[in-house]
Amino acid sequence: MKRKILDVVKWAWVVIVVVVAGIYFYRNYQKISDYLATISISRLVASFCFLMIGKLALSEMTRYSLKKIDVQVDYRDALTITSVTQLGKYLPGGIWHIAGKLGIYKARQVSLKKATQAIIFENVWLLSSAFVIGVVLLMMSSRDVLCTLDQHFCDVNVQLLITVVLPVLWVAALHFFEKMFFKGSDVIIKDFVIKFFVMIAIWLSFGVSFWLIFPKIGTSFLVPITGAFSLSWAIGYVAIFAPGGIGVREYLITIMLASFFSSQEVAIYAIMHRLIWVLEEIFLGAGTALIFGVPLTANENNNEKK
């Protein structure tokens, strides 16, 4: 019963977001047209390409999460699994991207316990990195944003402490989590470092992709834009009532970047980037499925250890 109620809430939220966006576009058609006219096709293409880079790096996390449960897959296989299952976010219920991965892992004779471990491990890295990178970058570039959330953030010493200490605590916590979550398994430093830089590549690529949507702004805005996108993505991801964080991500980005741009401008560009985001996921999901096939079984050259 609770599951059905949650599904209804999710779809009700999507309908509300679409209706509100439609009304907003209708009432502000001329201003929106003027904003959209400032975006060059070349920047849209570049935005799509950087978004693609981030998604390709995201597939590497799937590969490493499977490696932690002793399941070896090549990058092509990891890319297909990630791209195909990501489309599940847009099906009724909003959790089918997770269920899809579990289904693929089960079809490959991976136990439910190990499959769950891999998915939790991957999501812990993604969510924690998005949150930490977002907070740190906003602290570095737009401290007043977090200051408005809580007066304690207004203290310069507190801001400096968070900027320096938070990344250190994050790395230490990830190391401890990995060691405790996979008892009896050593933390391979080389893999750990690679995952760390993969996370940086993911959020930097997504940040550049969103930054490119804004016309004629300098690279000085890249840091706050990347920080706002990363943090809003993390919060939107855990907002279970909003499939894919739709509406939540755009609203938070608008608030976080209000000190740099007008709210209307940010909202329009955030919606534009969401459209590119969805198109890119469809492109990757459909493309990899057509080229490599739906990954229900492992490639013959993959060596899976049960």
N, C-alpha and C positions, 0 to 999 in steps of 0.2 A: 504493500500500500504506500509506504513512504517513498519507494522507488518511483511509483507512478506519479506521486505528487511532485517529486523533484523534476521528473521529465516534463510535467505540465508547466512548472515554474520556469524551466529553461526555455521552453518554446514560447511561453508568454513573454519572457524577457527579450527574446530575439524579435518577436513581433513588435513589442514596444519600441525597441531600438530602431527598427526599420521604419516604423510609422513616424516616430519623432524626427528621424533623419530626413524622411520624405517631406514632412511639414516644414522643417528648417530650410531645406533646399528650395522648396516652393516659395517661401516668403523672402528668401535672400538670393533669388536666382541671379540677379544682375551682379551683385558683389561676388558671388561664387564664380560666375563666369569670368569676371575680371581676374580673380585669383588664379583660376585654372589656365587662363590665357598666358600667364607669366611663366608657366612651367614648360620648359623645352622638351621636345621628344628625346633629345640626346641624354638629358638628365634622367628621364623616366627609364630609358633603356639601361643606363648606368646603374640606376637604383635597383632595377630588376636583376642585373648581373651581380651586384654586391649581396643582394638577398640570396641569390643562388649560391654564392660562395659560403655564406653562413649556413645554409641548409646542407651543403656538401660536408661542411665541418661537423654539423650535427650528426650526420650518419656515422662519423668516426666514433662518436660516443656510444652509439648502439653497438659497434664492433667491440669496443673496450668493455662495455657492460656484459656482453656475452663471454668475453675472454675471462672475466672474473668468475664465471660459473663453469669454466673449462669447456666452453663451446667455441670452436674456432671457425670463423667465417671470413671470407675475403671482403675487401671494401665494396666491390660491386654488389655483393649479396646484402651487406649492411645497408647500402644506399637504397636498394629496392625495398627491403623490409621497412625502413624508416619512411620512405616516400609514399608507399602504398598505404600503410597504416595511418599516416597523418590525415588522409582524406576522411577517416572515420570520425573526426571531430565534427563534421558537418552532417552526420546522420542523426536521427532522433535519439536522444539520450545524452549525446555529447561525450561519451567515454569509450566509444568504439575504437578509437586509435589505440587505447590501452588493451581493450579486449582483443583487438586484431593481432597485436604482438603476442599476447598470451596464446591465442589460437595457433599462430605460426610456430611458436616455440613448442607447443604441445604436439603439433603435427610432426615435429622433428624429434619427437621422443624425449624432450626435455621435461623433467618433472615440474609439477606446479610450483613446488617450493623454490627451485632454482630459477624458474622463469620469473616468479614474483620478485626474487632477490635482484635479478638483472634489471627489471623495470624500476624498482625502488632506487637502486643504486644510480641508474641513469638520471632519474628525476631529481634526486638529491643534489647531484652535481649541477644540473641545469638551473634549478630553482635557487640554490644557494649562491651560485656564481652570478646570476642575474641580479639578485638582491644586493650582494656585496659590491659588485662593480657599479651598479646604479647609485647606491648610497655614496660610495667613495668619489665617483665622478661629479655628483651633484655637490658634494662637500667642497670639492676642488674648484668648481666653477660657479655655483649658484647656492651659496650657503643659506641665503634668506628663504629658499624654498622649504628646507627642512626646519628652519627656525620658526616658520609660521605654524608648523605642526606641533611643536613643543618648545617652550621658552628655554629649556635646558640646552637646546641646540644652538642658541644664540651666543653662548659663551665660546670665545675663541679657543680657549684651552680644551674644551669639550670637543669642538670641531676638529682640532689638531689630533687629539687622542683617538677619535673615531677614524680619521683618515689614515693614521699610521697603524693603530692596533687592530682594527677590524679585519684587514686582509691577512694579518698574521694569525689571528684567532680562527679565521675561516680555513686557512690551510691546515692548521693544527687540528681543527675539528674534523675536517675531511679525512685526515690521516687516521685519527682515532676511530671515526665512524667505520672506515674501510676495514680497519684491523679487528674491530669488535663485531661488525656485521658478517664478515666472512671468517669466522673463527677457524684457526688451523691453516689459514692461507696468508702467506707473507705479502706485505705491501711492496710491490716492485717499484722502486724509486723512479726508474726510467719511464715506466708507464704513467706513474703519478704526475711527473713533470709534463709529459706529453698531453695528458688530459687537462692540465692547468692551462697550457698555452692554447689548446683547442678551444677552451671556454673563452679565453680572451679573443681569439679569432672570431668566434661566433658572434659575440656581442659587439665587437668593433665593426664587423661586417654589417650587422643589422643597423647599427648606429649610422654608419656611412650611407647605407641605403636610404634611411629616413632623412638624413641631412640633405641628400641630393634632391629630395622633393621640394625643399625650400629654394626658391630662385634667388640667385645673386646674393648669397650670404657667405661670409668668410669662414675659414677653417676654425676660427676662434669659437664658433658656435657648435663645433662638432662634439666637444666634450659634454656640455650640458644636454645636448640633444641625445647623445648616446646614453648618458646617465638616466635621463627621463624615460627613454624607451625601455632600457633594461629593467628598471624598477617597476614601471607600469606593466611590463610583460609578466614579471613574477607575480604581482598582485592579481593581475587578470587571470593568470593560469590557475591560481588557487580559488578564484571566485567560481564555485561549482555551479552557480545559477546562470553563468554566462558562458556558453559554449565557445571555446577558443578565446575567451576573454573579451568577446565582442562588446563594445560599448564601454566596458570598464577601462580597458587599455586607453582608448581614445580620450575618455573623460579625464583620466589621471595625467596623461601627456599634456592635455590642454592646461590643466592647473599648474603643473610643474614648469611649463615653459611660458607662463603668463607674464613673467618679468622681462622676457626677451621679445615676445611677439604678442599681437592682439589675440584674444581667445578665439575669435572667429577665424583668423588666419590659420592658427594651429589646428583647430578642429577640422577645417577643410583639408589640410595637408595630411592629417592623421587618417581621415577617411580615405583619401586617395591612396595612401600607403597600404591601408587595409585591403583595398581592392587589388593592388599589385601583389600583396602577400597571398591572397586567396588564389589568384591566377597562377602564381608561381607554384603553389602546392598542387594545383590541378595539373599543371604542366609536368612537374616532376613525377607525380604519382602515376598519371596516365602514361607518360613517356617511358619510365622504367618498367612498368607493367607490360607495355607493348614490346619493348626491346628485350628485356630479360625474363619476362613472364612473372606470374604471381608466385612469390617465394614460399610455397607450401612445403617444399622439401629442400633439403640441403643440396648444394652442388656436390657432384661426385668427388671433387678435389678437396672438399672441406673435411677435416678430420674432427668429428665431434666425440668428445669424451663424456660418457654418461656418468 
